[in-house]
Amino acid sequence: MEKLGETIKELRVERGLTQPQLAKLVGVSNGMISVWENNVNEPKASYVKKLATVLGVTSDYLLNME
């Protein structure tokens, strides 16, 4: 099973977004995307929702619950 960070990175790359671009769309710092993608920390629920919307998936998909 993939970790959340791996899923975020995979979807970001598939959509042709850089970390800074995704950060701007979600409303966080560039470094925060890196922290999430490297599984150092997980995003709060409110950011999971924003990430899912920006990346075009459901929150359940992002959290590997689907």
N, C-alpha and C positions, 0 to 999 in steps of 0.2 A: 504494500500500500504506500502510495506517495504521501509525503508530508506536505503540509499546506504551502510551505515556501517553494517547493518544487513545482507545485501546481500553478502558483502565481507566476513563476518564471516561465514555465512552459507556455502558458496562455499569453503572457506579455510578448514573448518572442514570436509566437504564431501570429499575433496581431501587428507585428512590426513596430512595436513601441520600445523606446529606450527606458531605462529606469527614471531619468529626469522627466520624460514625457508622462509616464504613468503617475509619478509623484504629483505632478501638476494637476492632472485630471482627478486624482483622488483627494488632493489637498493636504499632502504631507511633504516632508523634506525628502530630497533625493536619497539621503542616507537611510531613511526609514524603509524604503523599498528594498534596499540591500539587506537590511537587518531581517526583514520578513523572508526574503528569498533564501537567505542562508540559515533559516530556522533558529536564529538567535533569540527571537521573540516573535510572538504572534500578534496580529492586528486585533484591536478591539472589535466588538460586534458591529459597531457603526461603520468601521472601515471595511469590514468584510462585505457589508452590504454595498458600499461604494465601489469596492474592487469588482464585485460580481456584476454590477451594473456597467461599469466601464469596460470590463472584459467580455461582456455579453453572455454571461452564464448565470445560473442561480447560485444563491448562497450555499445551498446543499451540495451542488456540484463542486464548488470551490473547496468546501470542507470534506470532500470525498464521501458524502453521505448518500449520494444518488447512485 
